[in-house]
Amino acid sequence: MVKTVNFNISGMHCASCSIKNERSLLKLPGVKSASVNFALRKASVDYDESIVAENQIYGVIEKNGYQVIPEQASSPVVSTPGHSPEADSPGHHEMGMPADATGASLASLAAAQEVAAAKKKTIWAIACTVPVLLIAMLSLSSPFFFLGRDLTLWIQVVLSMVVIIGFGWEFHSGMVRQLRFLSANMDTLISIGTLAALIYSVVLMVLDGNGDFYFETGAVITALILLGRYFEAKSRGQASEAIEKLMQLGAKTARVLRKNQEIEIPIEQVQVGDLLVVRPGEKMPVDGKVAKGSSSVDESMLTGESMPVTKHPNDDIFGATINISGSLVMKATKVGKDTVLAQIVKMVSDAQTKKAPIQKLADTVSGIFVPIVLGIAVLTTVIWYLVTGDISQSIIPAVAVVVIACPCALGLATPTAIMVGTGLGAQRGILIKNGESLEKCKKIDVVMFDKTGTLTQGKPRVTDVLSLRQGTTTEDILKLAGSVENSSEHPLARAVVNAAKERKLAIKEVEAFKNIEGKGVKANLQRNLIIIGNSLLMKETGINLDAKARTAWDQLEGQAKTVVGVTRNKYLLGLIAIADIAKDDARDAVRQLHEQGIQTAMITGDNQKTAVAIGSQLGITTIFAQVLPQDKAEKVKGLQDQGLKVAFVGDGINDAPA
């Protein structure tokens, strides 16, 4: 059975380190694939557990001289389908704790600590380097001497040693570690270059006391590289923060039924089979099915659809979605790393860990770069010595070759850009599958858009108020509807209330309010029965639509609007149309794509009439309507089979497969 293990690697200081570890892992029998990301200090390994054990994988890394830090988030969640919800013995739930949240929190904490430590070290290194640099650049001298040498020389010696040996110790220890395995990396270049400049200058000062000293060279190089590593640590912190924010979308606790009592427990302790109580306004704790009750659920976080979905017994519900109206009892079917939210987090994390083709190329070049540079440095020393006959003049050019050639930018530019890009994208609701997907963007032929929340605002608004009864104004209709709908949290109801408030209409108190799931609402207002709802509710309550009302209703629906009737004592007063209107910049975005020769298409679960109405407003003629979420990927594949390269733009998690 092929498994995947993700873990952190401590001690990598350049791209050649990651290449060495990656190659070592791939040589291990049973390892199917391995990706070591230098920028994130992370590794992802697919392996056959019947051939190789996880500890053997860790052993390969440790043998190379690096430290392995397993990710708690990679631990499996143990859950038994036959688990009894009543079982609540001590330690019963501990095995089922998903370490995803814990792992993300620890990663965020570790990233913050790393940034703080790197910042402190960098500030002190720069503070010690500045005096050395000023003395060297301004040729400063002192009237005081110590052991026959100018005091400024001793200041340079002490401060440069503090910077090069003290603050730069990680480079020298890294070089020694690589030397033990007859290998070299960026630490080797930095260590050799800075120590050579320091040792040469100290020897020259002791033997002569005059000449060109290079204390500032080693100190400045060390300080600058430490500064670069501080920025690098900050970038990694942004990536960890993005994942942490995704994890925070989920509920922190759950209310579980045990022996007919509700017990609030941490979300980590929920098990498959548990019965959970979810009240209005609360987040669904995990994925599951409705066991009892009905309610409207806001799934916009997952699906991008602005309209709530009515849930009845046996309907699927997903963790982190919001219960709007009624209380529910749900049965947990997926917990921990198996939930939809956990899979989203994993996808973002994988996008940051897996390498893009251009990153693999950069890593390969960086890997062979170090030995080539060392060879050139030796050759430089020999040539300069043969030409000048002066060893001092031969060492400095070699030092320059070594320190200038450090492949920091080469090994860091691509992975850092991908890492930060995917992290910031995740914060803005843009899920990037991997670096390769980013590279392919420049070859796109067709951009396919999801409708709701992508091309439209994702928030319903009242667009039309139509009076159908003489003596009743549109303001009267909106005032009645706003008063009744004010007791509901449904997005359509909030749209009506907001419209009434925008017109500064009085919202009055109602009595006997009742929400009719999926159909509408009713209440008593000043001894009048007010019913507001869709055509199905109109029919069920015996309210007939005459030809004028039916024509108006159909016309509004033909414009991609949701229509509700407003009645008083079972007489239809008028209609209110509500729509998720197109975004202000959607038409302009479509136009710009067309100007670049890129085709556009729209896909939606809405009916054909609604889809065509929105498409015509935006200039999109290729429309796929009434498409189920799981079928969106097939529509994309259909275009790809025609030889087209397709980009899919959606704001819902259900769009991720497409």
Secondary structure, 3 states (H helix, E strand, C coil): CEEEEEEEEECCCCHHHHHHHHHHHHCCCCEEEEEEECCCCEEEEEEECCCCCHHHHHHHHHHCCCEEEECHHHCCCCCCCCCCCCCCCCCCCHHHCCHHHHHHHHHHHHHHHHHHHHHHHHHHHHHHHHHHHHHHHCCCCCCCEECCEEHHHHHHHHHHHHHHHHHCHHHHHHHHHHHHCCCCCHHHHHHHHHHHHHHHHHHHHHHCCCCCCCHHHHHHHHHHHHHHHHHHHHHHHHHHHHHHHHHCCCCCEEEEEECCEEEEEEHHHCCCCCEEEECCCCECCCEEEEEECCEEEECHHHHCCCCCEEECCCCEECCCCEECCCCEEEEEEECHHHCHHHHHHHHHHHHHHCCCHHHHHHHHHHHHHHHHHHHHHHHHHHHHHHHHCCHHHHHHHHHHHHHHCCCHHHHHHHHHHHHHHHHHHHHCCCCCCCHHHHHHHHHCCEEEEEHHHHHECCCCEEEEEEECCCCCCHHHHHHHHHHHHCCCCCHHHHHHHHHHHHCCCCCCCCEEEEEECCCEEEEEECCEEEEEECHHHHHHCCCCCCHHHHHHHHHHHHCCCEEEEEEECCEEEEEEEEECCECCCHHHHHHHHHHCCCEEEEECCCCHHHHHHHHHHHCCCEEECCCCHHHHHHHHHHHHCCCCCEEEECCCHHHCCC
